[in-house]
Amino acid sequence: MDVQIIDDNEMTRTLLHTILVNDGYKIVGESKSSKSGLEDALKLKPDVICLDILFPDGNGVEVLKQLSRELPKTIVLMVTGKRDVDTVKECMQNGAKGFIIKPFNATTVIKTVREAVLRAAKAE
C-alpha cells in the first residue's frame, strides 16, 4: 500500500516512515506543510495518508476536508497530540478514519493503520 506522510515535524515524519516501511508499506511522499501535502496528495493519490492537524501554514482539518472530497477512497489518519473531543469529532465528521496519537510507538501505529485499512476494505 502506498502511504503519504504530511507533518511539519521532521522527527515525526522520519519515525512514521521507518515504522511503516518496516511493516511493508511503501512511502510515496513526505510533505512538511499543509499546502504542499495537499498538492502532493492530489498528484500521488496514495492509499493511506498520515496527516498532522497543526501546521505553521494551515490547518490539517481543512486539508482533510479537501482530501475527503477529492480522494474519497484514500484512508486519512490524523497524527496529533490533541485528544480533545471536539477535535476528534470534527475530524471524524470530515472523513478521518482513525488517529495516531503523539507520542506514539511502532505497535500503536501499525495497529491503527491495519485496522483502518481493514475497515475500508470491508466497506467496499
ChimeraX attribute file (.defattr): number of C-alpha atoms within 10 A of each C-alpha:
attribute: neighborCount
match mode: 1-to-1
recipient: residues
	/A:1	11
	/A:2	15
	/A:3	25
	/A:4	25
	/A:5	26
	/A:6	29
	/A:7	27
	/A:8	21
	/A:9	13
	/A:10	12
	/A:11	10
	/A:12	18
	/A:13	19
	/A:14	14
	/A:15	13
	/A:16	23
	/A:17	19
	/A:18	14
	/A:19	16
	/A:20	18
	/A:21	12
	/A:22	12
	/A:23	11
	/A:24	10
	/A:25	15
	/A:26	16
	/A:27	19
	/A:28	16
	/A:29	17
	/A:30	22
	/A:31	21
	/A:32	18
	/A:33	20
	/A:34	26
	/A:35	16
	/A:36	14
	/A:37	23
	/A:38	20
	/A:39	12
	/A:40	18
	/A:41	25
	/A:42	14
	/A:43	9
	/A:44	14
	/A:45	18
	/A:46	23
	/A:47	18
	/A:48	23
	/A:49	27
	/A:50	24
	/A:51	27
	/A:52	28
	/A:53	23
	/A:54	18
	/A:55	16
	/A:56	9
	/A:57	12
	/A:58	13
	/A:59	15
	/A:60	25
	/A:61	22
	/A:62	15
	/A:63	19
	/A:64	26
	/A:65	16
	/A:66	16
	/A:67	23
	/A:68	17
	/A:69	11
	/A:70	13
	/A:71	17
	/A:72	11
	/A:73	15
	/A:74	21
	/A:75	24
	/A:76	28
	/A:77	24
	/A:78	25
	/A:79	26
	/A:80	21
	/A:81	15
	/A:82	13
	/A:83	11
	/A:84	8
	/A:85	9
	/A:86	10
	/A:87	14
	/A:88	17
	/A:89	11
	/A:90	12
	/A:91	23
	/A:92	17
	/A:93	11
	/A:94	18
	/A:95	20
	/A:96	25
	/A:97	21
	/A:98	19
	/A:99	24
	/A:100	22
	/A:101	16
	/A:102	13
	/A:103	9
	/A:104	15
	/A:105	13
	/A:106	15
	/A:107	9
	/A:108	13
	/A:109	18
	/A:110	17
	/A:111	12
	/A:112	17
	/A:113	21
	/A:114	13
	/A:115	13
	/A:116	20
	/A:117	19
	/A:118	10
	/A:119	12
	/A:120	14
	/A:121	9
	/A:122	8
	/A:123	7
	/A:124	6
